């Protein structure tokens, strides 16, 4: 009984500290967020910050619900962040553009001369999802063919890597979904190819270039792009597995923490990764820019792998980051929905004075 009272008292002290750290402007949001997340089945980490100053951060649930002695999720828990990775790949490309090593209007036959449609597709079309390429992750049967797609699925279930050039070899045989630059179509293959282009232009393995030019520059010391190198685990149908190594290169291969994603938002928007001019070009869109969706006042992206899903939004005027990371599959806990509820608390609609 004394232990329970002590626990309740400790939680109260923690909450009081958390709210006071928020400051008076965000105390109501912190209280609402704490109540919502504590009384829901949320499992993961939430972080909200203005600039570098953290407004609210907390982990909920266990890092590994099947482990006998699991730590609780925290702001330092490492998750797969899926497609949030794409904005980092886009930044790698923009670094090379700024050094005049590549042009956004280069056609990709310069890098993949054996690809029959390469002279119709530009680097810019890959970045803004207008290439017309099929998606090798979300539509493996159409991209690889049924026989090879089944082999990929077996690798997936056993946690084994696929060959480094498997996607590229299959690309040469695949047809286009539609005429290049005719419409927007979200395809992971675009960013897989962008990662390979970074390799070809830089002369380094993509992983080496990424570590030196993204993670180190942003001081994201807890992040990596190593297969299944996370502290959190999630489960789908009671199994833990990921997109096979070499399948998500450049399009969904980053593992990160909430605090590191805050560092990323600050570094990217602040001119530390690419110039502010290049950043403005990256987000210049009414829909999908380069690795980010654009709303009137923010840039955002979600991510979903088999047992993780995530959400990262950065509000351009207020410099506010809203980050939600979950170690549950999207079908059972949707980070985007959680972020939407938190956003309404963070930016409440003004009350009608007549009410």
Secondary structure as the mmCIF struct_conf table of DSSP 4:
data_model
#
loop_
_struct_conf.conf_type_id
_struct_conf.id
_struct_conf.beg_label_comp_id
_struct_conf.beg_label_asym_id
_struct_conf.beg_label_seq_id
_struct_conf.end_label_comp_id
_struct_conf.end_label_asym_id
_struct_conf.end_label_seq_id
HELX_RH_AL_P HELX_RH_AL_P1 UNK A 2 UNK A 22
TURN_TY1_P TURN_TY1_P1 UNK A 24 UNK A 26
HELX_RH_AL_P HELX_RH_AL_P2 UNK A 27 UNK A 38
TURN_TY1_P TURN_TY1_P2 UNK A 39 UNK A 39
BEND BEND1 UNK A 40 UNK A 40
STRN STRN1 UNK A 44 UNK A 50
TURN_TY1_P TURN_TY1_P3 UNK A 51 UNK A 52
STRN STRN2 UNK A 53 UNK A 60
BEND BEND2 UNK A 61 UNK A 61
STRN STRN3 UNK A 62 UNK A 62
BEND BEND3 UNK A 63 UNK A 63
TURN_TY1_P TURN_TY1_P4 UNK A 65 UNK A 66
BEND BEND4 UNK A 67 UNK A 67
TURN_TY1_P TURN_TY1_P5 UNK A 68 UNK A 69
HELX_LH_PP_P HELX_LH_PP_P1 UNK A 70 UNK A 71
STRN STRN4 UNK A 72 UNK A 72
HELX_LH_PP_P HELX_LH_PP_P2 UNK A 73 UNK A 73
TURN_TY1_P TURN_TY1_P6 UNK A 75 UNK A 76
STRN STRN5 UNK A 79 UNK A 80
HELX_RH_3T_P HELX_RH_3T_P1 UNK A 82 UNK A 84
HELX_RH_AL_P HELX_RH_AL_P3 UNK A 85 UNK A 98
TURN_TY1_P TURN_TY1_P7 UNK A 99 UNK A 100
BEND BEND5 UNK A 101 UNK A 101
TURN_TY1_P TURN_TY1_P8 UNK A 104 UNK A 105
STRN STRN6 UNK A 107 UNK A 107
HELX_RH_3T_P HELX_RH_3T_P2 UNK A 108 UNK A 110
TURN_TY1_P TURN_TY1_P9 UNK A 111 UNK A 111
TURN_TY1_P TURN_TY1_P10 UNK A 113 UNK A 114
TURN_TY1_P TURN_TY1_P11 UNK A 116 UNK A 117
HELX_RH_3T_P HELX_RH_3T_P3 UNK A 118 UNK A 120
STRN STRN7 UNK A 122 UNK A 122
HELX_RH_AL_P HELX_RH_AL_P4 UNK A 123 UNK A 127
TURN_TY1_P TURN_TY1_P12 UNK A 128 UNK A 129
BEND BEND6 UNK A 131 UNK A 131
TURN_TY1_P TURN_TY1_P13 UNK A 136 UNK A 139
HELX_RH_AL_P HELX_RH_AL_P5 UNK A 140 UNK A 144
HELX_RH_AL_P HELX_RH_AL_P6 UNK A 146 UNK A 158
TURN_TY1_P TURN_TY1_P14 UNK A 159 UNK A 159
HELX_LH_PP_P HELX_LH_PP_P3 UNK A 160 UNK A 163
TURN_TY1_P TURN_TY1_P15 UNK A 164 UNK A 165
HELX_RH_AL_P HELX_RH_AL_P7 UNK A 166 UNK A 171
TURN_TY1_P TURN_TY1_P16 UNK A 172 UNK A 173
HELX_LH_PP_P HELX_LH_PP_P4 UNK A 174 UNK A 176
BEND BEND7 UNK A 177 UNK A 178
TURN_TY1_P TURN_TY1_P17 UNK A 180 UNK A 181
BEND BEND8 UNK A 182 UNK A 183
HELX_RH_AL_P HELX_RH_AL_P8 UNK A 188 UNK A 202
BEND BEND9 UNK A 203 UNK A 204
HELX_RH_AL_P HELX_RH_AL_P9 UNK A 206 UNK A 210
HELX_RH_PI_P HELX_RH_PI_P1 UNK A 211 UNK A 215
TURN_TY1_P TURN_TY1_P18 UNK A 216 UNK A 219
TURN_TY1_P TURN_TY1_P19 UNK A 221 UNK A 222
STRN STRN8 UNK A 224 UNK A 224
BEND BEND10 UNK A 226 UNK A 226
TURN_TY1_P TURN_TY1_P20 UNK A 227 UNK A 228
BEND BEND11 UNK A 231 UNK A 231
STRN STRN9 UNK A 236 UNK A 236
TURN_TY1_P TURN_TY1_P21 UNK A 237 UNK A 238
STRN STRN10 UNK A 239 UNK A 239
BEND BEND12 UNK A 243 UNK A 243
HELX_LH_PP_P HELX_LH_PP_P5 UNK A 244 UNK A 244
TURN_TY1_P TURN_TY1_P22 UNK A 245 UNK A 247
BEND BEND13 UNK A 248 UNK A 248
TURN_TY1_P TURN_TY1_P23 UNK A 249 UNK A 251
BEND BEND14 UNK A 252 UNK A 252
STRN STRN11 UNK A 255 UNK A 256
HELX_RH_AL_P HELX_RH_AL_P10 UNK A 258 UNK A 269
TURN_TY1_P TURN_TY1_P24 UNK A 270 UNK A 271
BEND BEND15 UNK A 272 UNK A 274
HELX_RH_AL_P HELX_RH_AL_P11 UNK A 276 UNK A 282
TURN_TY1_P TURN_TY1_P25 UNK A 283 UNK A 283
BEND BEND16 UNK A 286 UNK A 287
STRN STRN12 UNK A 288 UNK A 288
BEND BEND17 UNK A 290 UNK A 292
STRN STRN13 UNK A 293 UNK A 295
TURN_TY1_P TURN_TY1_P26 UNK A 296 UNK A 297
STRN STRN14 UNK A 298 UNK A 304
BEND BEND18 UNK A 306 UNK A 307
STRN STRN15 UNK A 309 UNK A 315
TURN_TY1_P TURN_TY1_P27 UNK A 316 UNK A 319
STRN STRN16 UNK A 320 UNK A 326
BEND BEND19 UNK A 327 UNK A 328
TURN_TY1_P TURN_TY1_P28 UNK A 330 UNK A 332
HELX_RH_AL_P HELX_RH_AL_P12 UNK A 335 UNK A 346
TURN_TY1_P TURN_TY1_P29 UNK A 347 UNK A 347
HELX_LH_PP_P HELX_LH_PP_P6 UNK A 348 UNK A 352
TURN_TY1_P TURN_TY1_P30 UNK A 353 UNK A 354
#
